[in-house]
Amino acid sequence: MTRLRLGALLALAAAFGVFSLSPEAMAAAEVHRLNLVISAMPSQIDGGGMNDLLQRYNLYPLGARGLEPLEQLSTTWLFDGELRYFVRPNFALAAGVSRLKAQTKREYLPSIGASINVLGEVLSVPIHVGAQYYLAPYTQGDFQARAFVGGGMMSLTGTRATFSTVELGLPIKTTADGTPDTLDAASLGGDNRLVSWGDSPGYYAEIGAHLFFAARYSVILGAVYRSMKVRDMGTEGVILVPDGLPSIDDPPLRVELKDADGKPFYRIPNLDLSGFGVRMAVAIGF
């Protein structure tokens, strides 16, 4: 929530900055039919299966070793580029592409010369098409403000969830064929990399204000809700952890991480990147 408040303050600062830079000599605000809208949105995300995995990993092996937990995914920045075309003075069509990336990571130093790096990351490149309905303008000199509501459909492309652990300086005993057999007592399960991917449709709804000035540049401030859920994700890799609390005399075997029902955590079955965002955008008129 702190990041979202910071985003709102940055949006207000951007608006005041444009007010101060707008020319005073021109008689009317410029409203262009075609606009390139560049946005940066501090946004909430749900996390879905990635947060379920992080919660389980925080309980074991991290919690069982007394190690600091990984933060769950809750906020991030969504960067967006959009073409917005006014078909009529009060109705616009929009199409664009966004990029959303969120991660949590932590480094553990179990002994001199040894380190364990744990990373959880989600990435998506949504494509959207939609429309906005503009209300009657408020005009004051060379400034015009117009409230709008809008929404549309999304296609979640390039969506990936990655969880990895990289251990350095911790010896791992292997069998004759090179398969990991037993782990160092300080290990969290050796090197692991789990990647899940998938595509899915979604939708968004937005509300905001479009501020026009006596220049080709305008400002958009508002709020956006996105529904971005990916189910039945494909997966490669598996997460393995030591079985039970380790000891130097009895190093544990590699076993599969189990969920609350005792089932192996072979994959992240779903991903939910839905949430609210604060839109801060600059539109360039053509």
N, C-alpha and C positions, 0 to 999 in steps of 0.2 A: 504493500500500500504506500510505503514511503516513496518508491519510484514513481507511482502514479501521481502522487501529490506533486513531486518534482516536475513531472511532465506537464501538469496543469499550469504550474508557475512559469515554466518555459514557454508554454503557449501564450500566456498573457504577455510575457515579456516580448515575444515576437510580434504580437499585435501592436503593442505600444511602439515598438521600433519602426514598424511600417507606417504607423500614423505620423511619426515624426519625420519620416523621409518622403512622404507624399508631396508632390508639387502643389503649390498654393495658387499658381497663376492660371491653371486650366479651369474651364467652366463646368466640366461634368466628368463623372467617373467613366472609365473605359470598361465596357463589357464586351468581351470577345466571344464569338461563337465556339471556337475551338481552344481548349486549354490543356496544357500539360501540367498535371497535378503531381507534385512530389511531396510525399508524406513521411513523417517519422512518428510512430505511435507507441508510447509506452502502454503495454497491454498485460492483462491477466491471462494466464493459461491454466487449464485444469490439470493436465499432466497424464491422466489416465493410467495405462499400464506401466509407463515409466515410473511414475510416483509409487505405484504398488510395489514395483521391484525395489526401488530405493528404500521404501519403508521396511521391506523384508530384509534387505541387506544390512540396514541399520540395526535391526534386532540381532541378526546373526549373519556374518561373524563379527561385525564391528562392536555391537553392544556387549557380546559375550567376552570380548577382549578389553572392554573398558575404553574403546577408542571413540574419538569424536565422530558423531554421525554426519552423513552427507545431507546437505540442505535439499529439500524437495523443490521441484520446479513450480514456480508460482507467478513470476513476472518476467517479461522480456521486452524487447523492442521489435516492432514489425515495421519494415521499410517497404514503401509502396510507390510505384509509378503508374499513373493512370491518365488516359486521354478522356476528357469530358467535353462532349459536344452538345451545344444548346440547339435542339431541334425547334423549339419555340422559346420565347423569353422566360417562360415559367417551367420548362421541361427539358431535361438534359439526359443524354445517354452516356454511359461510362464503360470503359474496358481497361483492364490493367493487370499487372503482375506484382506480387509481393514476395518478401523473403522474411521468414521467421526462424530464429535460431535461439535456443535456450540451453544452458548447460550448468551442471554442478560438478565440482571437482575438489579433490583434497589430496594432499600428500602426507604420508605417514613415514616416520623415520624410526624404525624399530631397533636399529643398532648402528654403530659406527660403520660408514661405508655402504649402508643398505637403505633403500627407499621403496615405498609402495605408492604408486599413483593410481587413483581411482577416478573415473570419468563417467558421467551420465549426460547424454546430449540428445536433443531432438532438433530436426531441421525439416522445414517444409517450404515449398515454393508455390503458393496458391495463385491461380489465375481466376479473375472474376469479371463478370459482366453484370451491369445493372442500370438503374435509372434514378434520377432525383427530381422531385417536384419542389419548385421554388415558390415561396409565398410572396406577397406584395412587398416591394422594396421600401426601405426607409432611406431617404436622401437628404443630405445636409451639405450644401456647397458642392465640392468635388468628391464627396465621399458617399458611397451607397452600401447599405448592408441588407442582405436578403437571407432569411431563415429558409431551411430546406429539410425535407425528409427523403429518405431513399432506401434502397436495398437491392439485392440481386442474388445471383447464384455464384458459387465458387467451385473450382475443381482443384483438389489438393494433389499436386504433382511433386515428385521428388521427395516424398515424405519418408524420413528415416529416423530410427531411434537406435542409439549406440550406447552400450555399456561395456566398459573395458577396465581391466586391472593390469598394471605393468609393474613387475617386481624386479628390482635390481640389487645385486649383492646378496641374495638369499639362495643358498645351494639347494637344488632339487635332484634327488636321486632318480635315475631312470632305469628301466629294464633293458634287456639286450636289444630290443627292437626300437629303443628310443622313446618309448611311452613313459610319461611321468608316473612314478610309483609312489614315492613318499615326499613329503614337504618339510622344509625347515620349520622349526617350532614357531617362528615369528611370522610365517607366511599366512596370507589370507586366502590362499587357493591357487597360487601360481599366476601365470599370465592367462588372462581370459579376454575374449572379445565376442560380444553378442550383438548382432545387427538385425533389426527388423525393418521391413519396408512395406509400403502399400500406397494406393491412391484411392480417393473417395470424393464424392460430391459434398458440398456444404452450402451454406447461405450466410448472408450478412444483412444487417439493418443498421442504418445510421441516421443521425440527426445533427444539425449543426448550423453554422452561420457562414455565409460567403461575403467577405468584405472587399469591395471594389474601391479603387483609388484612381486618380488621374494619371494612370500609368498602365503599362501592359501587365504588370504584376499585381496579383490579388492574393488574399490570405483566406484559408479555410480553417475554422476551428469547430470542433464537435466531438461526438462520442460515437463509437462503433461497437456493435456486438457481432461476433463471429461464431458460427457453429461449424467446428472443424473436427470431425470424428472419423478415424480410420479403424476399420474392423478387419478381422481375419488377415492379419499381416503375415507376410512371408518372413522366414527367419533362417539365419545361418549362425552356427556357433552355439555354445552352451556355457553357463556359468558354473564353476565348480569351487567348492570350499572345503576346508578341513572338516572331518567328521568328529565333532566333540571338541572340548577344550584341549589344545595341544600341550605336550610336555616334551622336554628335551630327550628324555629316556625312551619315549614311545611316540615317534612322529606319526601323525595321522595319515590315513589314506585319502586320496582324492575321491570325493563323492559328489553327487549332484545336489545343488541347492534345492530344498523342498519348500513348497508353500504351506499354508495352514492346513491343507487337506492331505499333506504328505506326497503331493505330486511334484515331479521334477520341474524346475523353472527352465524349460528348454527355450522359451520364446517370450516376447512381449506381445500378447494376443491383440491388443488394441492400443490406440493412442488418441488422446483427447486434448486438442489444442484450443478448445473453445474458451471464450472470455470476452470481457469488455476492454476497450482501448480508448485512449484520448487522442483524437486526431489533431495534428499540427501540420499544416500543409501550406506550401507556396504554389500558386498556379501561374503559369506563364501563358499569356494570351497570344494567339496567332491570327 
